[in-house]
Protein backbone atom coordinates (compact mmCIF):
# COMPACT_ATOMS: atom_id res chain seq x y z
CA UNK A 1 0.00 0.00 0.00
CA UNK A 2 1.23 3.51 -0.78
CA UNK A 3 2.53 5.68 2.04
CA UNK A 4 -0.19 8.31 1.54
CA UNK A 5 -2.98 5.72 1.37
CA UNK A 6 -1.77 4.39 4.72
CA UNK A 7 -1.64 7.92 6.09
CA UNK A 8 -5.23 8.59 5.03
CA UNK A 9 -6.41 5.33 6.65
CA UNK A 10 -4.60 6.24 9.86
CA UNK A 11 -6.26 9.68 9.84
CA UNK A 12 -9.68 8.16 9.16
CA UNK A 13 -9.31 5.65 11.98
CA UNK A 14 -8.20 8.43 14.32
CA UNK A 15 -11.37 10.41 13.56
CA UNK A 16 -13.64 7.39 14.07
CA UNK A 17 -11.89 6.49 17.33
CA UNK A 18 -12.24 10.08 18.53
CA UNK A 19 -15.96 10.07 17.75
CA UNK A 20 -16.37 6.91 19.81
CA UNK A 21 -14.26 8.29 22.65
CA UNK A 22 -15.85 11.75 22.92
CA UNK A 23 -19.30 11.83 21.26
CA UNK A 24 -21.29 8.90 22.68
CA UNK A 25 -23.18 11.04 25.19
CA UNK A 26 -24.23 13.52 22.47
CA UNK A 27 -25.15 10.66 20.13
CA UNK A 28 -27.36 9.05 22.78
CA UNK A 29 -29.09 12.37 23.58
CA UNK A 30 -29.71 13.05 19.89
CA UNK A 31 -30.99 9.51 19.33
CA UNK A 32 -33.42 9.81 22.24
CA UNK A 33 -34.73 13.10 20.84
CA UNK A 34 -35.18 11.54 17.39
CA UNK A 35 -36.83 8.41 18.82
CA UNK A 36 -39.36 10.62 20.60
CA UNK A 37 -40.31 12.25 17.28
CA UNK A 38 -40.54 8.98 15.35
CA UNK A 39 -42.52 7.24 18.09
CA UNK A 40 -45.15 9.98 17.81
CA UNK A 41 -45.47 9.32 14.07
CA UNK A 42 -43.52 12.47 13.27
CA UNK A 43 -40.24 13.07 11.45
CA UNK A 44 -36.55 13.60 11.74
CA UNK A 45 -35.99 16.03 8.86
CA UNK A 46 -32.44 15.91 7.47
CA UNK A 47 -30.64 18.61 5.48
CA UNK A 48 -27.20 19.61 4.26
CA UNK A 49 -25.52 21.38 1.36
CA UNK A 50 -22.78 20.22 -1.01
CA UNK A 51 -21.02 17.08 0.19
CA UNK A 52 -23.11 17.31 3.34
CA UNK A 53 -26.00 15.92 1.29
CA UNK A 54 -24.19 12.57 1.24
CA UNK A 55 -25.13 11.60 4.82
CA UNK A 56 -28.71 12.65 4.01
CA UNK A 57 -28.86 10.26 1.06
CA UNK A 58 -27.08 7.55 3.02
CA UNK A 59 -29.67 7.25 5.77
CA UNK A 60 -32.96 7.04 3.85
CA UNK A 61 -34.14 5.36 1.68
CA UNK A 62 -31.57 2.62 2.12
CA UNK A 63 -31.32 -1.05 3.01
CA UNK A 64 -31.13 -1.15 6.80
CA UNK A 65 -32.69 2.29 7.17
CA UNK A 66 -36.21 2.74 8.47
CA UNK A 67 -39.16 5.09 8.18
CA UNK A 68 -38.93 8.25 10.24
CA UNK A 69 -36.05 10.06 8.54
CA UNK A 70 -37.15 12.60 5.92
CA UNK A 71 -34.46 13.75 3.44
CA UNK A 72 -34.62 17.40 2.36
CA UNK A 73 -32.20 17.76 -0.57
CA UNK A 74 -32.25 20.96 -2.61
CA UNK A 75 -30.81 19.91 -5.97
CA UNK A 76 -28.95 23.17 -6.76
CA UNK A 77 -27.23 22.82 -3.38
CA UNK A 78 -26.03 19.28 -3.93
CA UNK A 79 -22.69 18.37 -5.48
CA UNK A 80 -24.31 16.05 -8.00
CA UNK A 81 -23.93 18.78 -10.59
CA UNK A 82 -22.44 19.25 -14.03
CA UNK A 83 -19.47 21.02 -12.35
CA UNK A 84 -19.25 23.48 -15.28
CA UNK A 85 -22.22 24.97 -17.10
CA UNK A 86 -25.71 24.71 -15.64
CA UNK A 87 -25.78 23.80 -11.92
CA UNK A 88 -22.02 24.26 -11.76
CA UNK A 89 -19.75 24.63 -8.74
CA UNK A 90 -19.58 28.43 -9.13
CA UNK A 91 -23.38 28.62 -8.80
CA UNK A 92 -23.38 26.26 -5.83
CA UNK A 93 -20.77 28.26 -3.92
CA UNK A 94 -22.82 31.41 -4.55
CA UNK A 95 -26.18 29.88 -3.62
CA UNK A 96 -25.14 28.34 -0.30
CA UNK A 97 -24.13 31.84 0.83
CA UNK A 98 -27.41 33.54 -0.19
CA UNK A 99 -29.21 34.60 2.96
CA UNK A 100 -32.96 33.96 2.78
CA UNK A 101 -32.70 30.95 0.46
CA UNK A 102 -32.91 28.52 3.38
CA UNK A 103 -36.14 30.09 4.60
CA UNK A 104 -37.64 29.62 1.14
CA UNK A 105 -36.61 25.97 1.18
CA UNK A 106 -38.35 25.40 4.52
CA UNK A 107 -41.59 26.87 3.12
CA UNK A 108 -41.93 23.79 0.90
CA UNK A 109 -42.22 21.44 3.90
CA UNK A 110 -44.75 20.89 6.67
CA UNK A 111 -42.64 21.13 9.82
CA UNK A 112 -44.19 20.37 13.21
CA UNK A 113 -43.04 21.19 16.72
CA UNK A 114 -42.84 17.48 17.53
CA UNK A 115 -40.31 16.97 14.72
CA UNK A 116 -36.53 16.97 14.98
CA UNK A 117 -34.30 18.74 12.46
CA UNK A 118 -30.90 17.09 11.83
CA UNK A 119 -28.41 19.32 10.00
CA UNK A 120 -24.97 18.54 8.61
CA UNK A 121 -22.32 21.18 7.92
CA UNK A 122 -18.55 20.95 8.30
CA UNK A 123 -18.06 24.57 9.37
CA UNK A 124 -21.61 25.82 10.02
CA UNK A 125 -20.96 29.32 8.70
CA UNK A 126 -22.91 29.53 5.43
CA UNK A 127 -26.23 31.30 5.19
CA UNK A 128 -28.55 28.60 3.80
CA UNK A 129 -27.88 26.09 6.57
CA UNK A 130 -28.16 28.80 9.24
CA UNK A 131 -31.44 30.01 7.70
CA UNK A 132 -32.84 26.48 7.95
CA UNK A 133 -31.67 26.14 11.55
CA UNK A 134 -33.14 29.47 12.65
CA UNK A 135 -36.48 28.78 10.99
CA UNK A 136 -36.66 25.29 12.50
CA UNK A 137 -36.12 26.73 15.97
CA UNK A 138 -38.75 29.44 15.35
CA UNK A 139 -41.22 26.64 14.52
CA UNK A 140 -40.40 24.81 17.74
CA UNK A 141 -38.39 21.88 16.34
CA UNK A 142 -35.57 20.24 18.25
CA UNK A 143 -32.28 20.81 16.44
CA UNK A 144 -29.36 18.39 16.14
CA UNK A 145 -26.24 19.58 14.31
CA UNK A 146 -23.26 17.54 13.09
CA UNK A 147 -20.09 19.39 12.20
CA UNK A 148 -16.47 20.03 13.07
CA UNK A 149 -15.82 21.73 16.39
CA UNK A 150 -12.37 22.71 15.11
CA UNK A 151 -13.85 24.36 12.01
CA UNK A 152 -16.46 26.10 14.16
CA UNK A 153 -13.76 27.62 16.35
CA UNK A 154 -11.56 28.65 13.42
CA UNK A 155 -14.18 30.40 11.23
CA UNK A 156 -16.59 33.35 11.28
CA UNK A 157 -20.25 33.23 10.31
CA UNK A 158 -21.45 34.77 7.05
CA UNK A 159 -24.98 35.23 8.42
CA UNK A 160 -26.36 38.63 9.41
CA UNK A 161 -27.61 37.17 12.71
CA UNK A 162 -23.99 36.89 13.80
CA UNK A 163 -24.59 33.26 14.77
CA UNK A 164 -22.96 30.05 13.64
CA UNK A 165 -24.82 26.79 13.28
CA UNK A 166 -23.42 25.22 16.44
CA UNK A 167 -24.71 28.15 18.51
CA UNK A 168 -28.32 27.47 17.42
CA UNK A 169 -28.36 23.71 18.05
CA UNK A 170 -29.93 21.91 20.98
CA UNK A 171 -27.39 19.11 20.54
CA UNK A 172 -24.06 19.23 18.70
CA UNK A 173 -22.27 16.09 17.56
CA UNK A 174 -18.66 16.89 16.77
CA UNK A 175 -17.35 15.11 13.67
CA UNK A 176 -13.83 15.36 15.18
CA UNK A 177 -12.52 16.40 11.75
CA UNK A 178 -9.75 19.01 11.32
CA UNK A 179 -10.94 22.41 10.15
CA UNK A 180 -9.25 22.01 6.75
CA UNK A 181 -11.00 18.60 6.29
CA UNK A 182 -8.34 17.23 3.90
CA UNK A 183 -5.65 15.42 5.90
CA UNK A 184 -2.81 14.28 3.64
CA UNK A 185 0.01 16.68 2.71
CA UNK A 186 1.76 16.36 -0.64
CA UNK A 187 5.40 17.39 -1.04
CA UNK A 188 4.98 19.92 -3.84
CA UNK A 189 1.46 21.33 -3.32
CA UNK A 190 -0.02 23.84 -0.92
CA UNK A 191 -3.39 22.09 -0.57
CA UNK A 192 -3.84 18.74 1.11
CA UNK A 193 -5.80 15.78 -0.30
CA UNK A 194 -7.80 13.07 1.44
CA UNK A 195 -10.77 14.67 3.26
CA UNK A 196 -12.41 12.76 6.12
CA UNK A 197 -15.62 14.69 6.86
CA UNK A 198 -17.85 12.46 4.70
CA UNK A 199 -16.55 9.34 6.44
CA UNK A 200 -17.12 11.00 9.82
CA UNK A 201 -20.66 12.06 8.94
CA UNK A 202 -21.70 8.62 7.70
CA UNK A 203 -20.15 7.04 10.79
CA UNK A 204 -22.20 9.34 13.01
CA UNK A 205 -25.33 8.68 10.93
CA UNK A 206 -25.26 4.96 11.62
CA UNK A 207 -24.18 5.32 15.24
CA UNK A 208 -27.19 7.58 15.80
CA UNK A 209 -29.70 5.58 13.74
CA UNK A 210 -28.79 2.24 15.27
CA UNK A 211 -29.20 3.86 18.69
CA UNK A 212 -32.61 5.23 17.65
CA UNK A 213 -33.59 1.72 16.55
CA UNK A 214 -32.43 0.29 19.86
CA UNK A 215 -34.46 2.85 21.83
CA UNK A 216 -37.61 2.34 19.77
CA UNK A 217 -37.39 -1.44 19.94
CA UNK A 218 -36.99 -1.26 23.72
CA UNK A 219 -40.16 0.88 23.81
CA UNK A 220 -42.04 -1.70 21.76
CA UNK A 221 -42.34 0.54 18.69
CA UNK A 222 -42.60 -1.17 15.32
CA UNK A 223 -39.86 -0.21 12.88
CA UNK A 224 -40.58 -0.11 9.16
CA UNK A 225 -37.17 -1.23 7.95
CA UNK A 226 -36.06 -1.34 4.31
CA UNK A 227 -35.04 -4.96 3.71
CA UNK A 228 -32.53 -6.24 1.24
CA UNK A 229 -34.67 -7.53 -1.62
CA UNK A 230 -31.84 -9.26 -3.48
CA UNK A 231 -31.29 -12.22 -1.17
CA UNK A 232 -32.31 -15.57 -2.69
CA UNK A 233 -34.90 -17.41 -0.63
CA UNK A 234 -36.31 -14.38 1.21
CA UNK A 235 -39.88 -14.72 -0.01
CA UNK A 236 -41.34 -11.81 1.99
CA UNK A 237 -38.71 -9.13 1.27
CA UNK A 238 -40.82 -7.33 -1.32
CA UNK A 239 -43.82 -7.39 1.02
CA UNK A 240 -41.74 -5.82 3.80
CA UNK A 241 -40.38 -3.23 1.38
CA UNK A 242 -43.92 -2.36 0.26
CA UNK A 243 -45.01 -2.10 3.89
CA UNK A 244 -42.18 0.35 4.63
CA UNK A 245 -42.90 2.47 1.55
CA UNK A 246 -46.63 2.49 2.32
CA UNK A 247 -45.88 3.71 5.85
CA UNK A 248 -43.61 6.41 4.47
CA UNK A 249 -46.32 7.55 2.05
CA UNK A 250 -48.87 7.58 4.87
CA UNK A 251 -46.67 9.76 7.06
CA UNK A 252 -45.44 12.02 4.28
CA UNK A 253 -48.93 13.08 3.20
CA UNK A 254 -48.96 16.85 3.38
CA UNK A 255 -45.19 17.24 3.73
C-alpha positions as semicolon CSV with decimal commas, in nm:
position;residue;x (nm);y (nm);z (nm)
1;X;0,000;0,000;0,000
2;X;0,123;0,351;-0,078
3;X;0,253;0,568;0,204
4;X;-0,019;0,831;0,154
5;X;-0,298;0,572;0,137
6;X;-0,177;0,439;0,472
7;X;-0,164;0,792;0,609
8;X;-0,523;0,859;0,503
9;X;-0,641;0,533;0,665
10;X;-0,460;0,624;0,986
11;X;-0,626;0,968;0,984
12;X;-0,968;0,816;0,916
13;X;-0,931;0,565;1,198
14;X;-0,820;0,843;1,432
15;X;-1,137;1,041;1,356
16;X;-1,364;0,739;1,407
17;X;-1,189;0,649;1,733
18;X;-1,224;1,008;1,853
19;X;-1,596;1,007;1,775
20;X;-1,637;0,691;1,981
21;X;-1,426;0,829;2,265
22;X;-1,585;1,175;2,292
23;X;-1,930;1,183;2,126
24;X;-2,129;0,890;2,268
25;X;-2,318;1,104;2,519
26;X;-2,423;1,352;2,247
27;X;-2,515;1,066;2,013
28;X;-2,736;0,905;2,278
29;X;-2,909;1,237;2,358
30;X;-2,971;1,305;1,989
31;X;-3,099;0,951;1,933
32;X;-3,342;0,981;2,224
33;X;-3,473;1,310;2,084
34;X;-3,518;1,154;1,739
35;X;-3,683;0,841;1,882
36;X;-3,936;1,062;2,060
37;X;-4,031;1,225;1,728
38;X;-4,054;0,898;1,535
39;X;-4,252;0,724;1,809
40;X;-4,515;0,998;1,781
41;X;-4,547;0,932;1,407
42;X;-4,352;1,247;1,327
43;X;-4,024;1,307;1,145
44;X;-3,655;1,360;1,174
45;X;-3,599;1,603;0,886
46;X;-3,244;1,591;0,747
47;X;-3,064;1,861;0,548
48;X;-2,720;1,961;0,426
49;X;-2,552;2,138;0,136
50;X;-2,278;2,022;-0,101
51;X;-2,102;1,708;0,019
52;X;-2,311;1,731;0,334
53;X;-2,600;1,592;0,129
54;X;-2,419;1,257;0,124
55;X;-2,513;1,160;0,482
56;X;-2,871;1,265;0,401
57;X;-2,886;1,026;0,106
58;X;-2,708;0,755;0,302
59;X;-2,967;0,725;0,577
60;X;-3,296;0,704;0,385
61;X;-3,414;0,536;0,168
62;X;-3,157;0,262;0,212
63;X;-3,132;-0,105;0,301
64;X;-3,113;-0,115;0,680
65;X;-3,269;0,229;0,717
66;X;-3,621;0,274;0,847
67;X;-3,916;0,509;0,818
68;X;-3,893;0,825;1,024
69;X;-3,605;1,006;0,854
70;X;-3,715;1,260;0,592
71;X;-3,446;1,375;0,344
72;X;-3,462;1,740;0,236
73;X;-3,220;1,776;-0,057
74;X;-3,225;2,096;-0,261
75;X;-3,081;1,991;-0,597
76;X;-2,895;2,317;-0,676
77;X;-2,723;2,282;-0,338
78;X;-2,603;1,928;-0,393
79;X;-2,269;1,837;-0,548
80;X;-2,431;1,605;-0,800
81;X;-2,393;1,878;-1,059
82;X;-2,244;1,925;-1,403
83;X;-1,947;2,102;-1,235
84;X;-1,925;2,348;-1,528
85;X;-2,222;2,497;-1,710
86;X;-2,571;2,471;-1,564
87;X;-2,578;2,380;-1,192
88;X;-2,202;2,426;-1,176
89;X;-1,975;2,463;-0,874
90;X;-1,958;2,843;-0,913
91;X;-2,338;2,862;-0,880
92;X;-2,338;2,626;-0,583
93;X;-2,077;2,826;-0,392
94;X;-2,282;3,141;-0,455
95;X;-2,618;2,988;-0,362
96;X;-2,514;2,834;-0,030
97;X;-2,413;3,184;0,083
98;X;-2,741;3,354;-0,019
99;X;-2,921;3,460;0,296
100;X;-3,296;3,396;0,278
101;X;-3,270;3,095;0,046
102;X;-3,291;2,852;0,338
103;X;-3,614;3,009;0,460
104;X;-3,764;2,962;0,114
105;X;-3,661;2,597;0,118
106;X;-3,835;2,540;0,452
107;X;-4,159;2,687;0,312
108;X;-4,193;2,379;0,090
109;X;-4,222;2,144;0,390
110;X;-4,475;2,089;0,667
111;X;-4,264;2,113;0,982
112;X;-4,419;2,037;1,321
113;X;-4,304;2,119;1,672
114;X;-4,284;1,748;1,753
115;X;-4,031;1,697;1,472
116;X;-3,653;1,697;1,498
117;X;-3,430;1,874;1,246
118;X;-3,090;1,709;1,183
119;X;-2,841;1,932;1,000
120;X;-2,497;1,854;0,861
121;X;-2,232;2,118;0,792
122;X;-1,855;2,095;0,830
123;X;-1,806;2,457;0,937
124;X;-2,161;2,582;1,002
125;X;-2,096;2,932;0,870
126;X;-2,291;2,953;0,543
127;X;-2,623;3,130;0,519
128;X;-2,855;2,860;0,380
129;X;-2,788;2,609;0,657
130;X;-2,816;2,880;0,924
131;X;-3,144;3,001;0,770
132;X;-3,284;2,648;0,795
133;X;-3,167;2,614;1,155
134;X;-3,314;2,947;1,265
135;X;-3,648;2,878;1,099
136;X;-3,666;2,529;1,250
137;X;-3,612;2,673;1,597
138;X;-3,875;2,944;1,535
139;X;-4,122;2,664;1,452
140;X;-4,040;2,481;1,774
141;X;-3,839;2,188;1,634
142;X;-3,557;2,024;1,825
143;X;-3,228;2,081;1,644
144;X;-2,936;1,839;1,614
145;X;-2,624;1,958;1,431
146;X;-2,326;1,754;1,309
147;X;-2,009;1,939;1,220
148;X;-1,647;2,003;1,307
149;X;-1,582;2,173;1,639
150;X;-1,237;2,271;1,511
151;X;-1,385;2,436;1,201
152;X;-1,646;2,610;1,416
153;X;-1,376;2,762;1,635
154;X;-1,156;2,865;1,342
155;X;-1,418;3,040;1,123
156;X;-1,659;3,335;1,128
157;X;-2,025;3,323;1,031
158;X;-2,145;3,477;0,705
159;X;-2,498;3,523;0,842
160;X;-2,636;3,863;0,941
161;X;-2,761;3,717;1,271
162;X;-2,399;3,689;1,380
163;X;-2,459;3,326;1,477
164;X;-2,296;3,005;1,364
165;X;-2,482;2,679;1,328
166;X;-2,342;2,522;1,644
167;X;-2,471;2,815;1,851
168;X;-2,832;2,747;1,742
169;X;-2,836;2,371;1,805
170;X;-2,993;2,191;2,098
171;X;-2,739;1,911;2,054
172;X;-2,406;1,923;1,870
173;X;-2,227;1,609;1,756
174;X;-1,866;1,689;1,677
175;X;-1,735;1,511;1,367
176;X;-1,383;1,536;1,518
177;X;-1,252;1,640;1,175
178;X;-0,975;1,901;1,132
179;X;-1,094;2,241;1,015
180;X;-0,925;2,201;0,675
181;X;-1,100;1,860;0,629
182;X;-0,834;1,723;0,390
183;X;-0,565;1,542;0,590
184;X;-0,281;1,428;0,364
185;X;0,001;1,668;0,271
186;X;0,176;1,636;-0,064
187;X;0,540;1,739;-0,104
188;X;0,498;1,992;-0,384
189;X;0,146;2,133;-0,332
190;X;-0,002;2,384;-0,092
191;X;-0,339;2,209;-0,057
192;X;-0,384;1,874;0,111
193;X;-0,580;1,578;-0,030
194;X;-0,780;1,307;0,144
195;X;-1,077;1,467;0,326
196;X;-1,241;1,276;0,612
197;X;-1,562;1,469;0,686
198;X;-1,785;1,246;0,470
199;X;-1,655;0,934;0,644
200;X;-1,712;1,100;0,982
201;X;-2,066;1,206;0,894
202;X;-2,170;0,862;0,770
203;X;-2,015;0,704;1,079
204;X;-2,220;0,934;1,301
205;X;-2,533;0,868;1,093
206;X;-2,526;0,496;1,162
207;X;-2,418;0,532;1,524
208;X;-2,719;0,758;1,580
209;X;-2,970;0,558;1,374
210;X;-2,879;0,224;1,527
211;X;-2,920;0,386;1,869
212;X;-3,261;0,523;1,765
213;X;-3,359;0,172;1,655
214;X;-3,243;0,029;1,986
215;X;-3,446;0,285;2,183
216;X;-3,761;0,234;1,977
217;X;-3,739;-0,144;1,994
218;X;-3,699;-0,126;2,372
219;X;-4,016;0,088;2,381
220;X;-4,204;-0,170;2,176
221;X;-4,234;0,054;1,869
222;X;-4,260;-0,117;1,532
223;X;-3,986;-0,021;1,288
224;X;-4,058;-0,011;0,916
225;X;-3,717;-0,123;0,795
226;X;-3,606;-0,134;0,431
227;X;-3,504;-0,496;0,371
228;X;-3,253;-0,624;0,124
229;X;-3,467;-0,753;-0,162
230;X;-3,184;-0,926;-0,348
231;X;-3,129;-1,222;-0,117
232;X;-3,231;-1,557;-0,269
233;X;-3,490;-1,741;-0,063
234;X;-3,631;-1,438;0,121
235;X;-3,988;-1,472;-0,001
236;X;-4,134;-1,181;0,199
237;X;-3,871;-0,913;0,127
238;X;-4,082;-0,733;-0,132
239;X;-4,382;-0,739;0,102
240;X;-4,174;-0,582;0,380
241;X;-4,038;-0,323;0,138
242;X;-4,392;-0,236;0,026
243;X;-4,501;-0,210;0,389
244;X;-4,218;0,035;0,463
245;X;-4,290;0,247;0,155
246;X;-4,663;0,249;0,232
247;X;-4,588;0,371;0,585
248;X;-4,361;0,641;0,447
249;X;-4,632;0,755;0,205
250;X;-4,887;0,758;0,487
251;X;-4,667;0,976;0,706
252;X;-4,544;1,202;0,428
253;X;-4,893;1,308;0,320
254;X;-4,896;1,685;0,338
255;X;-4,519;1,724;0,373
